Amino acid sequence: MKTAFLLLFGLILSFTASSQSCLPQGITFSWQAEIDSFQTNYPGCIEIEGDVTIAGSDITNLNGLSVLTSIGGTLSIYVGYVSSLTGLENMTSVGDGLIIGSTSLTNLAGLENLTSVNSLWFSDNQSLSSLSGIDNLTFSGNLIWIYDNDSLSDCAVQSICNYLAGSGNSKIENNATGCNSREEVEVACGVGLEENNLSENHLKIYPNPASTSMTIENSGIGQLSIMNLRGQELQQQRITDLKTQIDISSLPSAIYFVRFTNDGTVHVGKFIKQ
């Protein structure tokens, strides 16, 4: 009985020792082979205490880092040959900043379970169109920089909306229309509707984004207005059909409100003019 207890106690100690924090000095991954061999070279390492930089020219996947649950310092990702961050699914926290600048990244799959970072810095992600994937984040710091992401038009995910609803510092610029300024993202989040005496009661608008014209489906005869972010009315017309094509070719690229009034009821939608 005593022998069995000692064996069990030893197994518990062994398991505890095999899953631990490590690398207080941090680590840089410059080659795919270093990622692939991480679990062999650092057995039991699931919490890296220092900074982690992933910047290898031949890195094509992050699967070898699937055991990681947290990083105490900054996580910087600059790889140019990954389309997603699959392999980081078990990551729940980054103690300092999350910095991502990858020309090939098309989505943020792999970060869905990340719930805590200090600050966020996204730049030069030329193929990334949406921040979907970091919806569950909370920010312990006071800095979000999102800039120079040519295709990024959707930044209105819950984590960013929550942050912008406060007074946190932000730099949002030089992205695609829809995420080209803090004001645009706030509108996409729904912030500002109350200030314009509007309620989010979705109209069906397509295509969205649109360039020269768009179609609006509504509930009957009424009055339609297109307004800018300051609530200024730019276009107005009488609607008599349930489906109407609207010419928007004269509008500059921006986010706009659409307001449709029918029998005393106001329906509101938003669209992006490219």
SULFEN-V492787 format. One record per backbone hydrogen bond with DSSP energy under -0.5 kcal/mol. NH is the residue of the N-H (numbers start at 0). CO is the residue of the C=O. Records with the same first field share a line. If there is no record, write none. Layout:
NH: CO ; CO
//
This chain:
4: 0
5: 1
6: 2
7: 3
8: 4
9: 5
10: 6
11: 7
12: 8
13: 9
14: 10
15: 11
16: 12
17: 13
18: 14 ; 15
19: 17 ; 43
21: 46
25: 22
26: 50
28: 52
29: 27
33: 30
34: 30
35: 31
36: 32
37: 34
40: 36
41: 37
42: 39
44: 41
45: 19 ; 43
46: 19
47: 69
48: 21 ; 46
49: 22
51: 73
52: 26
53: 75
54: 28 ; 52
55: 28
56: 29
57: 29
58: 55
61: 85
64: 61
65: 62
67: 64
68: 45
69: 45
70: 92
71: 47
72: 49
74: 96
75: 51 ; 73
76: 98
77: 53
78: 53
80: 58
84: 108
87: 84
90: 87
91: 68
92: 68
93: 115
94: 70
95: 72
97: 118
98: 74 ; 96
99: 120
100: 76
104: 101
105: 82
106: 82
107: 131
110: 107
113: 110
114: 91 ; 112
115: 91
116: 137
117: 95
118: 95
119: 142
120: 97
121: 144
122: 99
123: 146 ; 147
125: 123
127: 124
128: 105
130: 153
133: 130
136: 133
137: 114
139: 116 ; 137
140: 117
143: 168
144: 119
145: 143 ; 170
146: 121
147: 172
149: 147
151: 148
152: 128 ; 150
153: 128
154: 152
156: 154
160: 156
161: 157
162: 158
163: 159
164: 160
165: 162
167: 162
168: 141
170: 143
172: 145
173: 179
175: 148 ; 151
178: 175
184: 180
185: 181
186: 182
187: 183
188: 184
189: 185 ; 186
190: 185
192: 189
195: 191 ; 192
196: 193
197: 192
200: 198
203: 216
204: 202
205: 214
208: 271
209: 271
213: 245
214: 205
215: 243
216: 203
217: 241
221: 238
222: 260
223: 236
224: 258
225: 234
226: 256
227: 231
230: 227
233: 225
234: 225
236: 223
238: 221
243: 215
245: 213
247: 211 ; 245
248: 211
250: 247
253: 272
255: 270
256: 226
257: 268
258: 224
259: 266
260: 222
261: 259 ; 264
264: 261
266: 259 ; 264
267: 200
268: 257
270: 255
272: 253 ; 270
273: 209 ; 271
//
